[in-house]
Amino acid sequence: MLAVILGAFASHSLKGKITPEQIETFQIGVRYQFYHTFALLVIGVLLYFRKTKLMVVSGWLFAAGIVCFSGSLYLLAVREWLNLPVSWLGPVTPIGGVLFIGGWVLFLTSTFQDNELYRHKDNN
């Protein structure tokens, strides 16, 4: 829902307020938020059937990646319009990208993880 709202906001409310390049930066944040929201939905469904520690951590990495990567792009895109002193945000974007990559690596690795260990811990 938030990605839809932010995408519509960028397309309709930000035109004329920020440059087309800044709108594109904002839309990249929306796009990656959408991709990883779908990944979180898939993880949520898979956790119902097969819960592993790595899959849980993967979901948290995706969520943190959305906040760091997409969130920093949103703020960087509108910083001049809102007069925000957020120059420190530049390094946050690649950190978010690394979190996304880590989430995908753990998600892939979780398919090979034995879920008996996790179930044993849940039953005690």
Buried (B, 14 or more C-beta within 10 A) or exposed (E): EEBEEBBEBBEEEBEEEBEEEBBEBBBBBBBBBBBBBEBBEBBEEBBEEEBBBBBBBBBBBBBBBBEBBBBBBBBBBBBEEEEEEEEEBEEBBEBBBEBBEBBBEBBEBBEEBEBEEBEEEEEE
